[in-house]
């Protein structure tokens, strides 16, 4: 079996400008299924209702309360 490159399945990313690429990736993310879920969830009111707060003592967490809830959704999505 011989491997072939199929150009329409290959993606090319240029990393010339971080901000331009971030904006393009973010727009593309919002158009994806996961991005539509992200837009549909009222993150601030969800954090408030679940009474999730920043950790005051001990080790600093990597994610803020919205990020921790987002990881729960992402875990079940993937």
MIDREN-320489 format. One record per residue: residue in three letters; chain; z, y, x of N, C-alpha, C in turn. Coordinates in pm, 1 decimal, always signed. Layout:
BEGIN
<rec res="ALA" chain="A" n_w="Z" n_v="Y" n_u="X" ca_w="Z" ca_v="Y" ca_u="X" c_w="Z" c_v="Y" c_u="X"/>
...
END
This chain:
BEGIN
<rec res="UNK" chain="A" n_w="+0.0" n_v="-117.2" n_u="+84.5" ca_w="+0.0" ca_v="+0.0" ca_u="+0.0" c_w="+0.0" c_v="+124.3" c_u="+89.7"/>
<rec res="UNK" chain="A" n_w="-84.0" n_v="+217.5" n_u="+60.0" ca_w="-95.9" ca_v="+339.2" ca_u="+137.2" c_w="-32.5" c_v="+455.2" c_u="+60.6"/>
<rec res="UNK" chain="A" n_w="+45.2" n_v="+535.7" n_u="+130.6" ca_w="+107.3" ca_v="+651.7" ca_u="+68.6" c_w="+12.6" c_v="+770.0" c_u="+73.6"/>
<rec res="UNK" chain="A" n_w="+5.6" n_v="+842.0" n_u="-35.6" ca_w="-79.4" ca_v="+959.7" ca_u="-42.7" c_w="+2.5" c_v="+1078.4" c_u="-87.5"/>
<rec res="UNK" chain="A" n_w="-38.1" n_v="+1193.8" n_u="-43.1" ca_w="+22.7" ca_v="+1316.0" ca_u="-92.5" c_w="-54.7" c_v="+1363.2" c_u="-214.9"/>
<rec res="UNK" chain="A" n_w="+18.2" n_v="+1395.2" n_u="-314.8" ca_w="-44.4" ca_v="+1449.0" ca_u="-435.2" c_w="+1.7" c_v="+1594.1" c_u="-445.3"/>
<rec res="UNK" chain="A" n_w="-89.7" n_v="+1685.1" n_u="-422.5" ca_w="-53.3" ca_v="+1826.5" ca_u="-407.3" c_w="+12.0" c_v="+1885.6" c_u="-531.9"/>
<rec res="UNK" chain="A" n_w="-22.6" n_v="+1840.4" n_u="-648.8" ca_w="+36.1" ca_v="+1902.3" ca_u="-767.6" c_w="+181.7" c_v="+1861.0" c_u="-788.8"/>
<rec res="UNK" chain="A" n_w="+229.7" n_v="+1758.1" n_u="-719.1" ca_w="+368.7" ca_v="+1718.0" ca_u="-728.9" c_w="+455.5" c_v="+1778.6" c_u="-618.6"/>
<rec res="UNK" chain="A" n_w="+394.7" n_v="+1844.6" n_u="-524.6" ca_w="+469.3" ca_v="+1903.0" ca_u="-414.1" c_w="+500.4" c_v="+2048.7" c_u="-443.5"/>
<rec res="UNK" chain="A" n_w="+622.1" n_v="+2085.7" n_u="-413.5" ca_w="+663.2" ca_v="+2225.0" ca_u="-432.2" c_w="+678.3" c_v="+2289.9" c_u="-296.3"/>
<rec res="UNK" chain="A" n_w="+638.2" n_v="+2415.3" n_u="-286.8" ca_w="+655.1" ca_v="+2490.5" ca_u="-164.0" c_w="+746.2" c_v="+2608.4" c_u="-193.2"/>
<rec res="UNK" chain="A" n_w="+845.3" n_v="+2624.9" n_u="-109.1" ca_w="+938.4" ca_v="+2735.1" ca_u="-123.6" c_w="+930.9" c_v="+2820.9" c_u="+1.7"/>
<rec res="UNK" chain="A" n_w="+919.3" n_v="+2949.4" n_u="-18.1" ca_w="+923.2" ca_v="+3037.5" ca_u="+97.6" c_w="+1057.5" c_v="+3109.0" c_u="+95.4"/>
<rec res="UNK" chain="A" n_w="+1121.2" n_v="+3113.8" n_u="+208.9" ca_w="+1252.3" ca_v="+3176.4" ca_u="+218.4" c_w="+1244.9" c_v="+3304.4" c_u="+301.1"/>
<rec res="UNK" chain="A" n_w="+1148.7" n_v="+3387.9" n_u="+267.3" ca_w="+1132.3" ca_v="+3512.4" ca_u="+340.5" c_w="+1237.3" c_v="+3615.3" c_u="+299.8"/>
<rec res="UNK" chain="A" n_w="+1261.5" n_v="+3628.3" n_u="+170.2" ca_w="+1359.1" ca_v="+3723.9" ca_u="+120.8" c_w="+1458.1" c_v="+3650.3" c_u="+31.4"/>
<rec res="UNK" chain="A" n_w="+1583.9" n_v="+3652.3" n_u="+71.0" ca_w="+1686.0" ca_v="+3579.7" ca_u="-3.0" c_w="+1697.7" c_v="+3629.9" c_u="-146.5"/>
<rec res="UNK" chain="A" n_w="+1700.7" n_v="+3759.2" n_u="-165.9" ca_w="+1718.8" ca_v="+3814.3" ca_u="-300.2" c_w="+1599.4" c_v="+3784.4" c_u="-390.3"/>
<rec res="UNK" chain="A" n_w="+1478.4" n_v="+3796.9" n_u="-339.6" ca_w="+1360.2" ca_v="+3767.2" ca_u="-421.1" c_w="+1359.0" c_v="+3620.3" c_u="-461.4"/>
<rec res="UNK" chain="A" n_w="+1390.3" n_v="+3532.9" n_u="-367.8" ca_w="+1393.0" ca_v="+3390.5" ca_u="-399.9" c_w="+1505.0" c_v="+3357.6" c_u="-496.7"/>
<rec res="UNK" chain="A" n_w="+1621.2" n_v="+3419.7" n_u="-480.3" ca_w="+1730.7" ca_v="+3393.6" ca_u="-572.3" c_w="+1692.0" c_v="+3432.6" c_u="-714.0"/>
<rec res="UNK" chain="A" n_w="+1633.0" n_v="+3548.9" n_u="-728.8" ca_w="+1590.9" ca_v="+3593.4" ca_u="-861.5" c_w="+1489.8" c_v="+3496.8" c_u="-921.9"/>
<rec res="UNK" chain="A" n_w="+1394.2" n_v="+3450.0" n_u="-842.3" ca_w="+1293.5" ca_v="+3356.1" ca_u="-892.2" c_w="+1357.3" c_v="+3223.4" c_u="-930.9"/>
<rec res="UNK" chain="A" n_w="+1448.5" n_v="+3174.3" n_u="-847.3" ca_w="+1515.1" ca_v="+3047.7" ca_u="-878.1" c_w="+1605.1" c_v="+3060.7" c_u="-1000.2"/>
<rec res="UNK" chain="A" n_w="+1672.9" n_v="+3175.3" n_u="-1012.9" ca_w="+1762.0" ca_v="+3196.0" ca_u="-1126.4" c_w="+1681.7" c_v="+3201.9" c_u="-1256.5"/>
<rec res="UNK" chain="A" n_w="+1569.9" n_v="+3270.7" n_u="-1255.8" ca_w="+1483.6" ca_v="+3276.3" ca_u="-1374.3" c_w="+1434.2" c_v="+3136.7" c_u="-1408.9"/>
<rec res="UNK" chain="A" n_w="+1394.0" n_v="+3061.4" n_u="-1306.9" ca_w="+1347.4" ca_v="+2923.8" ca_u="-1329.2" c_w="+1460.5" c_v="+2836.2" c_u="-1383.1"/>
<rec res="UNK" chain="A" n_w="+1583.1" n_v="+2856.1" n_u="-1330.4" ca_w="+1699.8" ca_v="+2781.7" ca_u="-1378.2" c_w="+1725.7" c_v="+2810.6" c_u="-1525.5"/>
<rec res="UNK" chain="A" n_w="+1718.2" n_v="+2936.8" n_u="-1566.0" ca_w="+1744.2" ca_v="+2973.1" ca_u="-1705.4" c_w="+1641.0" c_v="+2913.1" c_u="-1800.4"/>
<rec res="UNK" chain="A" n_w="+1522.2" n_v="+2880.6" n_u="-1750.6" ca_w="+1418.6" ca_v="+2819.2" ca_u="-1833.8" c_w="+1435.5" c_v="+2668.1" c_u="-1844.1"/>
<rec res="UNK" chain="A" n_w="+1518.8" n_v="+2609.1" n_u="-1757.1" ca_w="+1538.4" ca_v="+2463.9" ca_u="-1759.3" c_w="+1635.7" c_v="+2425.6" c_u="-1871.1"/>
<rec res="UNK" chain="A" n_w="+1647.3" n_v="+2295.9" n_u="-1898.1" ca_w="+1740.3" ca_v="+2248.9" ca_u="-2001.3" c_w="+1883.9" c_v="+2285.4" c_u="-1967.1"/>
<rec res="UNK" chain="A" n_w="+1921.4" n_v="+2267.6" n_u="-1841.4" ca_w="+2056.9" ca_v="+2301.2" ca_u="-1799.0" c_w="+2081.2" c_v="+2451.9" c_u="-1809.2"/>
<rec res="UNK" chain="A" n_w="+1982.5" n_v="+2530.8" n_u="-1779.1" ca_w="+1994.0" ca_v="+2675.9" ca_u="-1792.0" c_w="+2011.0" c_v="+2719.0" c_u="-1936.5"/>
<rec res="UNK" chain="A" n_w="+1943.5" n_v="+2651.2" n_u="-2027.4" ca_w="+1959.2" ca_v="+2682.3" ca_u="-2170.5" c_w="+2099.6" c_v="+2649.4" c_u="-2218.1"/>
<rec res="UNK" chain="A" n_w="+2157.5" n_v="+2540.4" n_u="-2165.0" ca_w="+2296.3" ca_v="+2507.6" ca_u="-2197.8" c_w="+2388.4" c_v="+2616.0" c_u="-2142.0"/>
<rec res="UNK" chain="A" n_w="+2362.8" n_v="+2659.4" n_u="-2018.8" ca_w="+2443.3" ca_v="+2763.7" ca_u="-1954.6" c_w="+2443.0" c_v="+2892.2" c_u="-2037.2"/>
<rec res="UNK" chain="A" n_w="+2328.0" n_v="+2931.2" n_u="-2087.0" ca_w="+2317.2" ca_v="+3054.5" ca_u="-2165.2" c_w="+2385.6" c_v="+3040.1" c_u="-2301.0"/>
<rec res="UNK" chain="A" n_w="+2384.5" n_v="+2920.6" n_u="-2358.5" ca_w="+2437.7" ca_v="+2900.1" ca_u="-2492.4" c_w="+2590.7" c_v="+2895.6" c_u="-2498.0"/>
<rec res="UNK" chain="A" n_w="+2655.4" n_v="+2870.7" n_u="-2385.2" ca_w="+2801.1" ca_v="+2855.3" ca_u="-2384.0" c_w="+2867.8" c_v="+2990.9" c_u="-2361.4"/>
<rec res="UNK" chain="A" n_w="+2962.6" n_v="+3027.4" n_u="-2448.9" ca_w="+3037.7" ca_v="+3152.9" ca_u="-2429.2" c_w="+3150.6" c_v="+3129.8" c_u="-2327.5"/>
<rec res="UNK" chain="A" n_w="+3120.7" n_v="+3144.4" n_u="-2198.7" ca_w="+3212.3" ca_v="+3105.8" ca_u="-2091.5" c_w="+3344.6" c_v="+3181.7" c_u="-2097.2"/>
<rec res="UNK" chain="A" n_w="+3340.1" n_v="+3312.1" n_u="-2115.3" ca_w="+3463.1" ca_v="+3391.8" ca_u="-2112.5" c_w="+3558.5" c_v="+3353.2" c_u="-2225.0"/>
<rec res="UNK" chain="A" n_w="+3505.8" n_v="+3338.0" n_u="-2344.8" ca_w="+3594.9" ca_v="+3301.0" ca_u="-2456.2" c_w="+3643.8" c_v="+3156.9" c_u="-2442.3"/>
<rec res="UNK" chain="A" n_w="+3564.6" n_v="+3070.0" n_u="-2381.4" ca_w="+3606.5" ca_v="+2932.0" ca_u="-2358.5" c_w="+3721.7" c_v="+2926.5" c_u="-2258.2"/>
<rec res="UNK" chain="A" n_w="+3712.1" n_v="+3003.2" n_u="-2151.4" ca_w="+3820.9" ca_v="+3010.2" ca_u="-2052.5" c_w="+3947.3" c_v="+3065.6" c_u="-2117.1"/>
<rec res="UNK" chain="A" n_w="+3929.4" n_v="+3167.2" n_u="-2200.2" ca_w="+4044.0" ca_v="+3228.0" ca_u="-2267.6" c_w="+4109.3" c_v="+3130.4" c_u="-2365.1"/>
<rec res="UNK" chain="A" n_w="+4028.3" n_v="+3060.7" n_u="-2443.8" ca_w="+4081.6" ca_v="+2965.7" ca_u="-2543.0" c_w="+4152.1" c_v="+2847.5" c_u="-2477.2"/>
<rec res="UNK" chain="A" n_w="+4097.3" n_v="+2798.9" n_u="-2366.4" ca_w="+4157.1" ca_v="+2685.3" ca_u="-2296.7" c_w="+4271.4" c_v="+2728.3" c_u="-2204.3"/>
<rec res="UNK" chain="A" n_w="+4293.9" n_v="+2858.9" n_u="-2195.0" ca_w="+4402.2" ca_v="+2915.8" ca_u="-2116.1" c_w="+4397.5" c_v="+2868.0" c_u="-1970.6"/>
<rec res="UNK" chain="A" n_w="+4279.7" n_v="+2872.8" n_u="-1911.2" ca_w="+4262.2" ca_v="+2834.6" ca_u="-1771.2" c_w="+4275.6" c_v="+2959.9" c_u="-1686.3"/>
<rec res="UNK" chain="A" n_w="+4361.4" n_v="+2951.7" n_u="-1585.8" ca_w="+4386.6" ca_v="+3068.7" ca_u="-1501.8" c_w="+4360.9" c_v="+3034.9" c_u="-1356.2"/>
<rec res="UNK" chain="A" n_w="+4344.9" n_v="+3140.7" n_u="-1276.5" ca_w="+4331.7" ca_v="+3124.2" ca_u="-1132.7" c_w="+4463.0" c_v="+3069.1" c_u="-1078.2"/>
<rec res="UNK" chain="A" n_w="+4451.1" n_v="+2981.3" n_u="-981.4" ca_w="+4569.7" ca_v="+2922.7" ca_u="-920.4" c_w="+4636.4" c_v="+3028.5" c_u="-832.0"/>
<rec res="UNK" chain="A" n_w="+4765.6" n_v="+3054.1" n_u="-853.0" ca_w="+4836.0" ca_v="+3158.9" ca_u="-779.9" c_w="+4896.5" c_v="+3109.4" c_u="-648.6"/>
<rec res="UNK" chain="A" n_w="+4942.6" n_v="+2984.6" n_u="-645.1" ca_w="+5007.4" ca_v="+2934.1" ca_u="-523.9" c_w="+4938.1" c_v="+2806.3" c_u="-477.2"/>
<rec res="UNK" chain="A" n_w="+4968.2" n_v="+2767.3" n_u="-355.5" ca_w="+4908.7" ca_v="+2645.2" ca_u="-302.0" c_w="+4770.8" c_v="+2671.7" c_u="-244.9"/>
<rec res="UNK" chain="A" n_w="+4691.9" n_v="+2565.9" n_u="-238.3" ca_w="+4557.0" ca_v="+2576.9" ca_u="-183.0" c_w="+4467.2" c_v="+2657.4" c_u="-275.8"/>
<rec res="UNK" chain="A" n_w="+4381.2" n_v="+2735.1" n_u="-217.0" ca_w="+4285.0" ca_v="+2815.5" ca_u="-293.5" c_w="+4173.8" c_v="+2723.1" c_u="-343.6"/>
<rec res="UNK" chain="A" n_w="+4138.5" n_v="+2733.6" n_u="-469.2" ca_w="+4031.5" ca_v="+2651.4" ca_u="-524.4" c_w="+3895.8" c_v="+2712.8" c_u="-491.0"/>
<rec res="UNK" chain="A" n_w="+3794.8" n_v="+2628.3" n_u="-483.4" ca_w="+3660.5" ca_v="+2675.7" ca_u="-451.7" c_w="+3593.4" c_v="+2744.1" c_u="-570.1"/>
<rec res="UNK" chain="A" n_w="+3631.8" n_v="+2706.3" n_u="-691.6" ca_w="+3564.1" ca_v="+2755.5" ca_u="-811.0" c_w="+3659.5" c_v="+2834.3" c_u="-899.1"/>
<rec res="UNK" chain="A" n_w="+3605.5" n_v="+2936.3" n_u="-960.8" ca_w="+3683.2" ca_v="+3012.4" ca_u="-1058.3" c_w="+3692.1" c_v="+2931.0" c_u="-1188.2"/>
<rec res="UNK" chain="A" n_w="+3768.6" n_v="+2976.9" n_u="-1288.3" ca_w="+3782.2" ca_v="+2899.4" ca_u="-1411.8" c_w="+3648.1" c_v="+2867.1" c_u="-1479.7"/>
<rec res="UNK" chain="A" n_w="+3554.8" n_v="+2961.7" n_u="-1481.8" ca_w="+3422.7" ca_v="+2934.0" ca_u="-1541.0" c_w="+3351.4" c_v="+2823.9" c_u="-1464.1"/>
<rec res="UNK" chain="A" n_w="+3362.4" n_v="+2827.9" n_u="-1331.8" ca_w="+3298.8" ca_v="+2728.0" ca_u="-1247.4" c_w="+3356.7" c_v="+2589.6" c_u="-1269.2"/>
<rec res="UNK" chain="A" n_w="+3487.8" n_v="+2581.8" n_u="-1289.4" ca_w="+3550.4" ca_v="+2450.7" ca_u="-1313.4" c_w="+3505.7" c_v="+2391.0" c_u="-1446.3"/>
<rec res="UNK" chain="A" n_w="+3495.6" n_v="+2474.4" n_u="-1549.2" ca_w="+3445.0" ca_v="+2425.0" ca_u="-1677.8" c_w="+3298.5" c_v="+2385.9" c_u="-1663.6"/>
<rec res="UNK" chain="A" n_w="+3222.3" n_v="+2467.4" n_u="-1591.1" ca_w="+3081.3" ca_v="+2436.8" ca_u="-1567.7" c_w="+3063.0" c_v="+2302.7" c_u="-1497.7"/>
<rec res="UNK" chain="A" n_w="+3150.6" n_v="+2271.9" n_u="-1402.4" ca_w="+3142.6" ca_v="+2142.1" ca_u="-1334.4" c_w="+3168.1" c_v="+2026.5" c_u="-1430.7"/>
<rec res="UNK" chain="A" n_w="+3255.8" n_v="+2046.9" n_u="-1528.1" ca_w="+3279.7" ca_v="+1942.1" ca_u="-1628.8" c_w="+3152.6" c_v="+1917.2" c_u="-1710.2"/>
<rec res="UNK" chain="A" n_w="+3084.3" n_v="+2024.5" n_u="-1749.9" ca_w="+2958.5" ca_v="+2008.3" ca_u="-1822.8" c_w="+2853.0" c_v="+1942.2" c_u="-1734.6"/>
<rec res="UNK" chain="A" n_w="+2844.3" n_v="+1985.9" n_u="-1610.6" ca_w="+2745.0" ca_v="+1932.4" ca_u="-1519.0" c_w="+2767.5" c_v="+1784.1" c_u="-1492.8"/>
<rec res="UNK" chain="A" n_w="+2892.1" n_v="+1743.9" n_u="-1481.6" ca_w="+2923.4" ca_v="+1602.9" ca_u="-1457.5" c_w="+2870.0" c_v="+1515.9" c_u="-1571.5"/>
<rec res="UNK" chain="A" n_w="+2888.9" n_v="+1560.3" n_u="-1693.7" ca_w="+2842.3" ca_v="+1482.6" ca_u="-1808.2" c_w="+2691.3" c_v="+1496.2" c_u="-1828.5"/>
<rec res="UNK" chain="A" n_w="+2634.8" n_v="+1607.3" n_u="-1786.4" ca_w="+2490.5" ca_v="+1628.4" ca_u="-1799.2" c_w="+2413.5" c_v="+1537.2" c_u="-1703.7"/>
<rec res="UNK" chain="A" n_w="+2465.5" n_v="+1523.6" n_u="-1582.6" ca_w="+2394.0" ca_v="+1442.6" ca_u="-1483.6" c_w="+2430.7" c_v="+1298.7" c_u="-1498.7"/>
END
